[in-house]
Amino acid sequence: MTTSGVAGWAVGLMEDLGPAGAGLAVALENLFPPLPSEVILPLAGFAAARGDLGLISAIVFTTLGSIVGALALYGVGAVLGRDRTRAIAAKLPLVKLRDVDKAEEWFVRHGPKAVLIGRLVPVVRSMISIPAGVERMRVMVFLPLTALGSLIWNTLLIVAGYQLGERWHLVEASVGVFQKLVIVGAIAAVVWFVVVKLRSDPEKVK
């Protein structure tokens, strides 16, 4: 597999460490969001299609990597707090402060659901761990939501790369469309929930 840039770096990790290398790449992607999972995960799927990795082991290790990376960012938010975290993020060359703020707004708006839904939205999926840590969201709630959201995202992109084979790079171009579908679906789910609640308790309409 001849690749360069981020893709070449990810391939090198997978060739040296196997599925654990894919997990390490995804853990680092959580810590440094400019490293795109939209490249790393389809590549892992392609590697599985070639027989270099097992498909299930690729999904398991990348999900573990996602959880480790998310816990690290959660810890940063919990220890440093909002202001210091933003101050540090503003000085990091690869991190955009507006992405941190976007994740915080997402968390404030949706609460715990933001951790699950946010895992399916590029950029937000990494940064959402910081406001969860700042707000000291219970770890026993944060962990299963993070694991489930990461499992869904990783499986979709790895299987897509597996199916596409040498055309794995097409996955990255499709993520923008997928992101919009996720956001529309999330909004529809919230509206549906509110409507059902209001119908079951008419007093809330007054």
Secondary structure, 3 states (H helix, E strand, C coil): CCCCHHHHHHHHHHHHHCHHHHHHHHHHHHHCCCCCHHHHHHHHHHHHHHCCCCHHHHHHHHHHHHHHHHHHHHHHHHHHHHHHHHHHHHHCCCCCHHHHHHHHHHHHHHCCHHHHHHCCCCCHHHHCHHHHHHCCCCHHHHHHHHHHHHHHHHHHHHHHHHHHHHHCCHHHHHHHHHHHHHHHHHHHHHHHHHHHHHHHCHHHHC
